[in-house]
Amino acid sequence: MLDKYARDLTRGNMLAHILNFSVPMFIGNILQSINTAMDGIWVGRFLGPGALGAVAVTFPVIFLLVSLVMGLAMATTVLVSQYAGAKNPKKIMETIYNSFILLSVAGFLISAAGIIFNKAILQMMNVPPEIISAASGYLVILLGGLIFLFGYNGISAVLKGLGDPRTPLLFLAVSVAFNIILDPFLILGLGFFPELGLYGAALATVISQFIAFLASFAYFAKNTMTAGLHFRDLKYSKELMVRTLKIGIPTGVQATVIAMASMFLGSIINSFGTLAVAAYGIATSLDKMAIAVAMSITAAVTTITAQNIGAGNEHNIKETLKWSWLLVIATGTLFSSLALFFPELILGMFTKDQSIILVGKQYLRIAALSYIPLSIGYVTNGVLRGAGDTFPAMLFTMITLWGVRVPLAKLFAVPMGVSGVWLAIAASSFIGMLLSTTYYATGRWKPKHLTTIRAAVHQWGRT
């Protein structure tokens, strides 16, 4: 049966489950960061600042376009986890089937829209005219290969829902390795490969994504579809489509809100000149590491919560959140200590310019206050997502960023300069934590009659 491929996260030590799940997720985040950095190194060193700028301006566009689909992938993880917890393999397969329909349709529409309107989007972003043609060509190639990215993420979402984050990590590692190897060959035209320059970097990314999709699909077909249940036996389910959209759309909107707020905040920081921009750019490297840890633990919390929702086990959910809070407090304390006591060491890895280091130190010492509350807010929202209650998490993000961070940044920047922006970032993290933890304490995130939810999930499986 299909559930034999699932890791049971409803029994045993919850701390062990969190660590076993989050560590591969963290490694995956690191691999993706290395992949992005290597792309930047090859393009920047061999093709010049114009090509590097063309690559840089496409990142927000890609992130905005894929946000909705990534939300649907997360919804797939949640629903598969809930049915795995309820030991309902038939409903798992139906969820996979209907989710793949959604992902395929959404992926095609988003790719097509991006290819058709990419230049208009870049012009709306005020991309400099001298790089807009290169950025457009680079973007079109990436958009043409998005279907492979969506396919990999869809299968990865299923495997994570079954409690297996390690297999997707393996496919990701293979993909990153191929991308790193292909970059110089396709960019510079080494050996019998054509010299494609910037477009070679995009093609290397698409090929590596195709390899990840192909490998993950082969594994999925061999080890999961052999459960005695086949797609030909399944059917379209309006109920499952609605449930997937209800969970996935708020998450996708949340990601979009984060991207737009980051771009707006960046415009405020840009107004303080190159020094502030450079300091913020290198100082946030520590932020990214802290967020990567928090997001990895959050992914574990979401899946564990979802499985225990399916099993009707509230005690394990509380135990999971307790351990996750302790873990992010410990890691947040570590990152805060680094920011407070070793800012020059961190910044010195990127620059020797003392003016930049001075501004960066100001940022890190204020940002140090935010790592713990930011992480607590992340993992608490993970419980809400695992329960399928994604709208509050989206709402809290909108309030935190657009109701607090951006307005405070504009307000504080007038009397305090760029330090006011740093303070707004830290203050909004506390607000986000208070919103998510308060809502969690109300218990409104719980499905009705949590103690009998397993019977309800089985009922969904029969309908």
Beta strands, then each sheet from edge to edge (+ up, - down):
end
